[in-house]
Amino acid sequence: MDIPFSRWHLSIEKRRSRRHFDPNLPIAPEALAALDKVCNQFTPFLHARSRLVTESANSVFKGIIGSFGKVKGAQAFIAFIGNMDDPFVHEEVGYTGEGIVLEATALGLNTCWVGGFFRPEIAASLVKVSKKERVLAVTPVGYAQESESWGERLMTGFGRSHSRLPLARLVRGLPREKWPDWVDMCLEAARLAPSAANRQPWGFDVQDDGITVFVRTIGPEFNVSKRLDCGIAMLRLEVAAADRGHRGQWEFLPPPQVAKFKIYSQSVLLALTQCGK
Ligand SMILES: Cc1cc2nc3c(=O)[nH]c(=O)nc-3n(C[C@H](O)[C@H](O)[C@H](O)COP(=O)(O)O)c2cc1C
């Protein structure tokens, strides 16, 4: 499936995590069908996949203490699944899953990446995974309650979890005045990405021919790989670049680097345009 760059780019500004859903508002059947189709078709990597499940969604989520922090009222969820034999499974699942999350946003649905407070064994039994596969994260899907509940506001630190670090703290490499014109918008799209506990573990090394994403922070992962967060930022970076007409491809790299987005030269771009890509 070709990435609908402009559609997903528009979703980047709109998306925010929502945890409490309206249990009485069924998801529009057209939206559900469209989301299911994208889950099945957006498979950029062999070992990462997404599955929409419309039963038992509430049994998949759990609270931090008791029911505090628990996702409530969701009528469906999406499981983000990876084959653990793949050395780049976390970034592949993050990249793939964020495409699905941005599509859900475009369809008017609310979501919340959940990598910690869910029951992977229940999610796995509902989607049927192979021996090598694991459900690395899930998202509830539905229509969020119109205004944020007290519990939701507490979970976001009264909105603080929506804030992000400035680019100056995240970037190294070429000085800003030498950045090619497409870099600013890409890094902004990546900077705004969601991450587990809003830890923003990514860094960006800007070079003449592309951008390398790397794990910038040290410290424990708390059961959710920082490389999964970085995969989410990668998808956003590429979406923003392509929306400005700059295409490229990812090369995965060993830790602490994650991957380099190499921009195609003008001749490659021309060849791609000629064969209708
Ligand atoms: C990989 C990943 C795992 C996450 N796990 C959880 C989780 O277990 N529980 C939860 O309530 N939120 C979880 N979140 C949501 C983050 O807390 C949220 O994205 C972050 O605080 C930024 O807020 P925003 O998404 O509203 O911009 C997770 C996000 C990501 C990307």
PDBQT file of the ligand as one rigid body, heavy atoms in Angstrom, charges set to zero:
ROOT
HETATM    1  C1  LIG A 301       4.996   2.935  22.794  1.00  0.00    +0.000 C 
HETATM    2  C2  LIG A 301       4.051   3.673  23.717  1.00  0.00    +0.000 A 
HETATM    3  C3  LIG A 301       3.569   3.044  24.852  1.00  0.00    +0.000 A 
HETATM    4  C4  LIG A 301       2.648   3.711  25.680  1.00  0.00    +0.000 A 
HETATM    5  N1  LIG A 301       2.140   3.052  26.760  1.00  0.00    +0.000 NA
HETATM    6  C5  LIG A 301       1.163   3.622  27.507  1.00  0.00    +0.000 A 
HETATM    7  C6  LIG A 301       0.545   2.901  28.564  1.00  0.00    +0.000 A 
HETATM    8  O1  LIG A 301       0.889   1.736  28.866  1.00  0.00    +0.000 OA
HETATM    9  N2  LIG A 301      -0.475   3.505  29.249  1.00  0.00    +0.000 N 
HETATM   10  C7  LIG A 301      -0.895   4.769  28.940  1.00  0.00    +0.000 A 
HETATM   11  O2  LIG A 301      -1.844   5.253  29.568  1.00  0.00    +0.000 OA
HETATM   12  N3  LIG A 301      -0.307   5.504  27.950  1.00  0.00    +0.000 NA
HETATM   13  C8  LIG A 301       0.701   4.953  27.217  1.00  0.00    +0.000 A 
HETATM   14  N4  LIG A 301       1.283   5.655  26.186  1.00  0.00    +0.000 N 
HETATM   15  C9  LIG A 301       0.810   7.005  25.861  1.00  0.00    +0.000 C 
HETATM   16  C10 LIG A 301       1.829   8.075  26.280  1.00  0.00    +0.000 C 
HETATM   17  O3  LIG A 301       1.781   8.257  27.666  1.00  0.00    +0.000 OA
HETATM   18  C11 LIG A 301       1.529   9.375  25.520  1.00  0.00    +0.000 C 
HETATM   19  O4  LIG A 301       1.658   9.152  24.147  1.00  0.00    +0.000 OA
HETATM   20  C12 LIG A 301       2.484  10.487  25.926  1.00  0.00    +0.000 C 
HETATM   21  O5  LIG A 301       2.306  10.826  27.271  1.00  0.00    +0.000 OA
HETATM   22  C13 LIG A 301       2.278  11.746  25.077  1.00  0.00    +0.000 C 
HETATM   23  O6  LIG A 301       0.942  12.209  25.143  1.00  0.00    +0.000 OA
HETATM   24  P1  LIG A 301       0.091  12.413  23.808  1.00  0.00    +0.000 P 
HETATM   25  O7  LIG A 301       0.084  11.094  23.083  1.00  0.00    +0.000 OA
HETATM   26  O8  LIG A 301      -1.271  12.830  24.246  1.00  0.00    +0.000 OA
HETATM   27  O9  LIG A 301       0.760  13.482  22.979  1.00  0.00    +0.000 OA
HETATM   28  C14 LIG A 301       2.225   5.039  25.373  1.00  0.00    +0.000 A 
HETATM   29  C15 LIG A 301       2.745   5.670  24.228  1.00  0.00    +0.000 A 
HETATM   30  C16 LIG A 301       3.648   5.005  23.409  1.00  0.00    +0.000 A 
HETATM   31  C17 LIG A 301       4.140   5.679  22.177  1.00  0.00    +0.000 C 
ENDROOT
TORSDOF 0
